[in-house]
Amino acid sequence: MEERKREGLVREIHDRASAMGRVIRIDGRDLLNFASNDYLGLASDEKLKQAASKAVMLFGTGAGASRLLSGGTRLHEELEQRVASFKGTQSAMVFNSGYAANTGALPALARAGDAIFSDELNHASLIDGCRLSQAAKYIYRHSDLGHLENFLASSTARQKIVATDSVFSMDGAIAPLPELLDLCEKHDAILYIDDAHGTGVLGNGRGALAHFGLKPEPRVIQMGTFSKALGSFGAFIAADRGTTGWLVNSARSLIYSTALPPASIAASSAALDIVKQDSSLIERLWKHREKLAGGLGEMGLLTGRSETPIIPVMFDSVEGALAASARLREEGIYAPAIRPPTVKEPRLRLTVTASHSDEDIERLLGALRSL
């Protein structure tokens, strides 16, 4: 800890005294929030709150057991059916979080004699899922199709799995899914997609496959979360029935965890209904994304390869990123610095949402100009 303090890398928790939204209250101050994954502003939506309240009155506050015992309700099964329809797959299975899904599914799907090929910038949950698996692991350079194909072509593994984020959570870049799927078809591999930041954002909300016009064929497994654009909590695997059936019998994070409470399940279902029925929130999100990205570009700030509402502003040093974050906070704007070991290059990870206004974005841009 002393070493981390000297390097400016100590993390601290600052809890909110307010609901999640465009303005949050931290340490007694109201701050304009540009650090949320609540892309559509659904975390405080009245329809989600009403659905959660109704579920509490019907089913109580806690699940009490795992799904394989008595922890599930009919709401869990209904949500899985809705997810499968939403993602265009035969089946879906709810997990307690994206982390639990990836660290449960990958070790269940890949065993000794198999191989997993993982993008070097994948989320920590994918990395840990790979580590927990007994399969051989290969890390390919970020979105480097040639490097990946060299690995695939030389592999003699019984089963091959290519694992990738759809949207890389610290960079905002989108994985080249059409080309990855082509490679998986060529080398008879499974494509495992972490669509946590794509679900509700890309493809009119249906995710990265829909964004590219790709069909969810049997060799594709999609993980998504309810906790970001859908404003609730939990995650899912959407795939063919054989895959989800196997996960029920083999994914330790599912088998040995108490089920999600009914309130979260009901809120997730309500969020899916909103996304399916009303495209205006997604349209507003992307309008705000273009406004912020355009303003940052006019200032000449380095934003990497961002293509999504996640827009990093890169810094040469940890000290510079921390100082910028502190100055923004003085101006009433919440945008924490992201530092190693989470990322190699320090940055402000700005996220814009449908809840922001044009005035909010202008305020952020004005504050950045003053830096």
C-alpha positions as CSV (number, residue, x, y, z in Angstrom):
1,M,0.0,0.0,0.0
2,E,2.9,2.4,0.8
3,E,4.3,1.7,-2.7
4,R,1.0,2.3,-4.3
5,K,0.6,5.6,-2.4
6,R,4.0,6.8,-3.7
7,E,3.0,5.9,-7.3
8,G,-0.4,7.6,-7.0
9,L,-2.2,4.3,-7.5
10,V,-4.2,3.8,-4.3
11,R,-8.0,3.3,-4.9
12,E,-10.6,4.8,-2.6
13,I,-14.4,4.3,-2.5
14,H,-16.7,7.3,-2.6
15,D,-20.3,6.1,-2.1
16,R,-23.3,8.1,-3.4
17,A,-25.9,9.7,-1.2
18,S,-28.3,9.8,-4.1
19,A,-29.9,7.6,-6.8
20,M,-27.8,6.9,-9.9
21,G,-28.4,9.6,-12.5
22,R,-26.9,12.5,-14.5
23,V,-26.3,14.3,-11.1
24,I,-25.1,12.3,-8.1
25,R,-24.3,13.4,-4.5
26,I,-20.9,12.4,-3.2
27,D,-19.2,13.7,-0.1
28,G,-22.0,16.3,0.4
29,R,-21.8,17.7,-3.1
30,D,-24.0,17.4,-6.2
31,L,-21.8,16.4,-9.1
32,L,-22.5,16.1,-12.8
33,N,-21.8,12.5,-13.5
34,F,-19.7,11.4,-16.5
35,A,-18.6,8.1,-14.9
36,S,-21.6,5.8,-15.2
37,N,-22.4,2.8,-17.4
38,D,-26.1,3.7,-17.0
39,Y,-26.1,4.5,-20.7
40,L,-29.9,4.9,-21.1
41,G,-30.6,6.4,-17.7
42,L,-32.8,3.4,-16.7
43,A,-31.3,2.9,-13.3
44,S,-33.8,5.4,-11.8
45,D,-36.6,4.8,-14.3
46,E,-40.1,4.8,-12.8
47,K,-41.1,1.7,-14.7
48,L,-38.2,-0.3,-13.4
49,K,-38.8,0.9,-9.8
50,Q,-42.5,-0.1,-10.1
51,A,-41.6,-3.5,-11.5
52,A,-39.1,-4.1,-8.7
53,S,-41.6,-2.9,-6.0
54,K,-44.3,-5.2,-7.3
55,A,-41.8,-8.2,-7.3
56,V,-40.8,-7.5,-3.7
57,M,-44.5,-7.5,-2.6
58,L,-45.1,-10.8,-4.4
59,F,-41.9,-12.7,-3.8
60,G,-40.0,-10.9,-1.0
61,T,-36.6,-9.3,-0.9
62,G,-34.2,-12.3,-1.1
63,A,-33.9,-15.5,-3.1
64,G,-32.9,-17.6,-0.2
65,A,-31.1,-20.3,-2.2
66,S,-29.5,-21.1,-5.5
67,R,-31.6,-21.6,-8.6
68,L,-31.0,-25.4,-8.4
69,L,-32.6,-25.5,-4.9
70,S,-35.5,-23.1,-4.4
71,G,-34.0,-19.7,-5.2
72,G,-35.6,-19.1,-8.5
73,T,-39.1,-17.7,-9.3
74,R,-41.2,-17.8,-12.4
75,L,-39.8,-14.3,-13.0
76,H,-36.3,-15.8,-13.6
77,E,-37.6,-18.2,-16.2
78,E,-39.7,-15.4,-17.9
79,L,-36.6,-13.2,-18.0
80,E,-34.5,-15.9,-19.7
81,Q,-37.2,-16.4,-22.3
82,R,-37.3,-12.7,-23.0
83,V,-33.5,-12.5,-23.2
84,A,-33.4,-15.4,-25.7
85,S,-36.0,-13.7,-27.9
86,F,-34.1,-10.4,-27.6
87,K,-30.8,-11.9,-28.6
88,G,-32.3,-14.3,-31.2
89,T,-31.0,-17.5,-29.5
90,Q,-32.6,-20.8,-28.5
91,S,-32.0,-20.2,-24.9
92,A,-30.6,-18.0,-22.2
93,M,-29.4,-18.4,-18.6
94,V,-29.3,-15.7,-15.9
95,F,-26.1,-15.2,-13.8
96,N,-25.5,-13.0,-10.8
97,S,-23.1,-10.6,-12.6
98,G,-21.0,-10.3,-15.7
99,Y,-18.0,-11.4,-13.6
100,A,-19.8,-14.5,-12.4
101,A,-21.0,-15.3,-15.9
102,N,-17.5,-15.2,-17.4
103,T,-15.7,-16.9,-14.5
104,G,-18.4,-19.6,-14.5
105,A,-19.0,-20.2,-18.2
106,L,-15.4,-20.3,-19.6
107,P,-14.1,-22.9,-17.2
108,A,-17.3,-25.0,-17.8
109,L,-16.9,-24.7,-21.6
110,A,-13.2,-25.2,-22.0
111,R,-11.4,-28.1,-20.3
112,A,-7.9,-29.8,-20.5
113,G,-7.2,-30.4,-24.1
114,D,-9.1,-27.3,-25.3
115,A,-7.7,-23.9,-26.1
116,I,-8.9,-20.3,-25.4
117,F,-7.7,-17.4,-27.5
118,S,-8.2,-14.1,-25.7
119,D,-7.8,-10.5,-26.8
120,E,-5.1,-8.7,-24.7
121,L,-7.5,-5.9,-23.8
122,N,-10.3,-8.1,-22.6
123,H,-12.2,-7.3,-19.4
124,A,-10.7,-8.7,-16.1
125,S,-13.6,-11.2,-15.8
126,L,-12.8,-12.8,-19.2
127,I,-9.1,-12.9,-18.2
128,D,-10.0,-14.6,-14.9
129,G,-12.4,-17.0,-16.6
130,C,-9.5,-18.0,-18.9
131,R,-7.2,-18.5,-15.9
132,L,-9.7,-20.6,-14.1
133,S,-10.1,-22.9,-17.1
134,Q,-7.8,-25.9,-17.5
135,A,-7.6,-25.2,-21.2
136,A,-4.4,-23.8,-22.9
137,K,-4.4,-20.0,-23.1
138,Y,-3.2,-17.8,-25.9
139,I,-3.3,-14.0,-25.8
140,Y,-3.5,-12.3,-29.1
141,R,-2.7,-8.6,-29.8
142,H,-5.6,-6.3,-29.5
143,S,-8.0,-6.9,-32.5
144,D,-5.0,-8.3,-34.5
145,L,-6.6,-10.8,-36.8
146,G,-3.4,-12.0,-38.3
147,H,-1.9,-12.8,-34.8
148,L,-5.1,-14.6,-33.8
149,E,-5.2,-16.7,-37.0
150,N,-1.6,-17.8,-36.5
151,F,-2.6,-19.1,-33.1
152,L,-5.7,-20.8,-34.5
153,A,-4.0,-22.4,-37.5
154,S,-1.2,-23.9,-35.4
155,S,-3.5,-25.2,-32.6
156,T,-4.3,-28.9,-32.4
157,A,-6.7,-28.4,-29.5
158,R,-9.8,-30.6,-29.3
159,Q,-12.0,-27.5,-29.0
160,K,-11.1,-23.8,-29.7
161,I,-12.8,-20.8,-28.1
162,V,-12.1,-17.2,-29.2
163,A,-13.0,-14.8,-26.3
164,T,-13.5,-11.1,-26.9
165,D,-15.2,-8.0,-25.5
166,S,-17.7,-6.6,-28.0
167,V,-17.0,-3.1,-26.7
168,F,-13.7,-2.7,-24.8
169,S,-14.7,-1.0,-21.6
170,M,-11.7,1.3,-21.1
171,D,-11.2,2.3,-24.7
172,G,-14.7,2.4,-26.2
173,A,-13.6,0.5,-29.3
174,I,-15.7,-2.2,-31.0
175,A,-14.2,-5.6,-31.7
176,P,-14.2,-6.7,-35.4
177,L,-16.8,-9.3,-34.9
178,P,-17.5,-10.2,-38.6
179,E,-13.8,-11.0,-39.2
180,L,-13.6,-12.8,-35.9
181,L,-16.6,-14.9,-36.8
182,D,-15.1,-15.7,-40.2
183,L,-11.9,-16.9,-38.5
184,C,-13.9,-19.0,-36.1
185,E,-15.8,-20.6,-39.0
186,K,-12.6,-21.2,-40.9
187,H,-10.9,-22.9,-38.0
188,D,-14.0,-24.5,-36.4
189,A,-13.8,-22.4,-33.2
190,I,-16.5,-21.0,-30.9
191,L,-16.8,-17.2,-30.6
192,Y,-17.5,-16.1,-27.0
193,I,-18.6,-12.5,-26.9
194,D,-18.7,-10.4,-23.7
195,D,-21.4,-7.9,-24.8
196,A,-21.7,-6.1,-21.5
197,H,-21.2,-2.7,-23.0
198,G,-22.9,-3.5,-26.3
199,T,-26.3,-4.7,-24.9
200,G,-28.7,-1.8,-24.9
201,V,-26.2,0.4,-26.8
202,L,-25.3,-1.2,-30.2
203,G,-27.6,-2.7,-32.8
204,N,-30.7,-0.7,-31.7
205,G,-30.1,-2.1,-28.2
206,R,-29.8,-5.8,-29.2
207,G,-26.0,-5.7,-29.1
208,A,-22.9,-6.1,-31.1
209,L,-24.1,-9.0,-33.4
210,A,-27.1,-6.9,-34.5
211,H,-24.8,-3.9,-34.9
212,F,-22.9,-5.8,-37.6
213,G,-26.0,-7.6,-39.0
214,L,-24.7,-11.0,-37.8
215,K,-27.0,-13.9,-36.9
216,P,-26.5,-15.6,-33.6
217,E,-25.4,-18.9,-35.1
218,P,-24.7,-22.0,-32.8
219,R,-21.0,-21.4,-32.7
220,V,-21.6,-18.0,-31.0
221,I,-22.1,-17.5,-27.3
222,Q,-23.1,-14.1,-26.0
223,M,-22.7,-12.8,-22.5
224,G,-24.5,-9.6,-21.6
225,T,-25.3,-7.7,-18.5
226,F,-28.5,-6.1,-17.0
227,S,-26.4,-3.7,-14.9
228,K,-25.3,-1.2,-17.5
229,A,-27.6,0.1,-20.2
230,L,-30.5,-1.9,-18.8
231,G,-30.3,-0.2,-15.4
232,S,-30.7,-3.2,-13.2
233,F,-28.3,-6.0,-12.0
234,G,-27.2,-9.4,-13.1
235,A,-26.1,-11.0,-16.4
236,F,-26.9,-13.7,-18.9
237,I,-25.5,-16.2,-21.3
238,A,-27.5,-16.4,-24.6
239,A,-26.8,-19.5,-26.7
240,D,-28.2,-22.8,-27.9
241,R,-30.1,-25.0,-25.5
242,G,-27.2,-27.5,-25.3
243,T,-24.8,-24.8,-24.1
244,T,-27.2,-23.4,-21.4
245,G,-28.1,-26.9,-20.3
246,W,-24.4,-27.7,-19.9
247,L,-23.9,-24.5,-17.9
248,V,-26.7,-25.4,-15.5
249,N,-24.8,-28.6,-14.7
250,S,-21.2,-27.2,-14.8
251,A,-20.9,-23.5,-14.2
252,R,-19.8,-23.2,-10.5
253,S,-20.7,-19.6,-10.2
254,L,-24.3,-20.5,-11.1
255,I,-24.6,-23.7,-9.1
256,Y,-23.1,-22.4,-5.9
257,S,-24.5,-18.9,-5.7
258,T,-27.8,-17.7,-4.2
259,A,-30.1,-16.6,-7.0
260,L,-30.7,-13.0,-7.9
261,P,-33.5,-11.4,-5.8
262,P,-36.9,-11.0,-7.6
263,A,-36.7,-7.2,-7.6
264,S,-33.6,-7.2,-9.8
265,I,-35.1,-9.8,-12.2
266,A,-38.3,-7.8,-12.6
267,A,-36.5,-4.6,-13.2
268,S,-34.4,-6.3,-15.9
269,S,-37.5,-7.5,-17.6
270,A,-39.0,-4.0,-17.5
271,A,-35.8,-2.6,-19.0
272,L,-35.9,-5.1,-21.9
273,D,-39.5,-4.0,-22.7
274,I,-38.4,-0.4,-22.8
275,V,-35.5,-1.0,-25.1
276,K,-37.6,-3.2,-27.5
277,Q,-40.5,-0.7,-27.6
278,D,-38.8,2.7,-27.7
279,S,-35.7,3.5,-29.7
280,S,-35.7,7.2,-28.7
281,L,-33.4,6.6,-25.7
282,I,-30.8,4.9,-27.8
283,E,-31.0,7.6,-30.5
284,R,-30.5,10.3,-27.8
285,L,-27.5,8.4,-26.4
286,W,-25.8,8.4,-29.8
287,K,-26.6,12.1,-30.4
288,H,-24.9,13.0,-27.1
289,R,-22.0,10.7,-27.9
290,E,-21.3,12.4,-31.2
291,K,-21.6,15.9,-29.6
292,L,-19.0,15.0,-26.9
293,A,-16.7,13.2,-29.2
294,G,-16.8,16.1,-31.7
295,G,-16.0,18.6,-29.0
296,L,-13.1,16.6,-27.7
297,G,-11.8,16.2,-31.2
298,E,-11.9,20.0,-31.8
299,M,-9.7,20.5,-28.7
300,G,-7.2,18.0,-30.1
301,L,-7.5,15.7,-27.1
302,L,-6.4,12.1,-27.6
303,T,-9.4,9.8,-27.3
304,G,-7.9,6.6,-28.7
305,R,-10.1,4.4,-31.0
306,S,-13.4,5.2,-29.2
307,E,-16.5,4.4,-31.3
308,T,-19.0,4.3,-28.5
309,P,-20.3,6.3,-25.5
310,I,-17.1,5.3,-23.7
311,I,-14.6,8.0,-24.6
312,P,-11.2,8.0,-22.9
313,V,-9.1,11.2,-22.6
314,M,-5.5,10.0,-22.5
315,F,-2.8,11.5,-20.3
316,D,1.0,11.1,-20.3
317,S,1.2,10.5,-16.5
318,V,-0.8,9.3,-13.6
319,E,-0.3,12.7,-11.9
320,G,-1.8,14.5,-14.9
321,A,-4.9,12.4,-15.0
322,L,-5.4,12.7,-11.2
323,A,-4.9,16.5,-11.4
324,A,-7.4,16.8,-14.3
325,S,-10.0,14.7,-12.4
326,A,-9.5,16.8,-9.3
327,R,-10.0,20.1,-11.3
328,L,-13.1,18.8,-12.9
329,R,-14.5,17.8,-9.5
330,E,-13.8,21.4,-8.3
331,E,-16.0,22.5,-11.2
332,G,-18.8,20.1,-10.1
333,I,-18.1,17.3,-12.6
334,Y,-17.4,13.7,-11.6
335,A,-14.9,11.9,-13.9
336,P,-12.4,9.8,-12.0
337,A,-9.0,9.0,-13.3
338,I,-8.3,5.4,-14.5
339,R,-4.8,4.3,-13.7
340,P,-2.5,1.2,-13.8
341,P,-2.9,-1.7,-13.3
342,T,-6.5,-1.4,-14.8
343,V,-5.0,0.3,-17.9
344,K,-1.4,0.8,-19.2
345,E,-2.0,4.5,-20.1
346,P,-3.7,6.7,-17.5
347,R,-6.9,8.4,-18.6
348,L,-10.2,10.0,-17.8
349,R,-12.8,7.5,-18.9
350,L,-15.7,9.7,-19.9
351,T,-19.1,8.1,-20.4
352,V,-22.1,10.0,-21.8
353,T,-25.7,8.9,-21.4
354,A,-29.1,9.5,-22.8
355,S,-29.9,11.4,-19.5
356,H,-27.4,14.1,-20.2
357,S,-28.4,17.3,-21.8
358,D,-26.6,19.4,-24.4
359,E,-25.9,21.9,-21.7
360,D,-24.3,19.2,-19.6
361,I,-22.0,18.2,-22.4
362,E,-21.1,21.9,-23.1
363,R,-20.3,22.3,-19.4
364,L,-17.9,19.3,-19.5
365,L,-16.3,20.6,-22.7
366,G,-15.9,24.1,-21.2
367,A,-14.3,22.7,-18.1
368,L,-11.9,20.6,-20.2
369,R,-11.0,23.7,-22.2
370,S,-10.1,25.6,-19.1
371,L,-7.5,22.8,-18.3
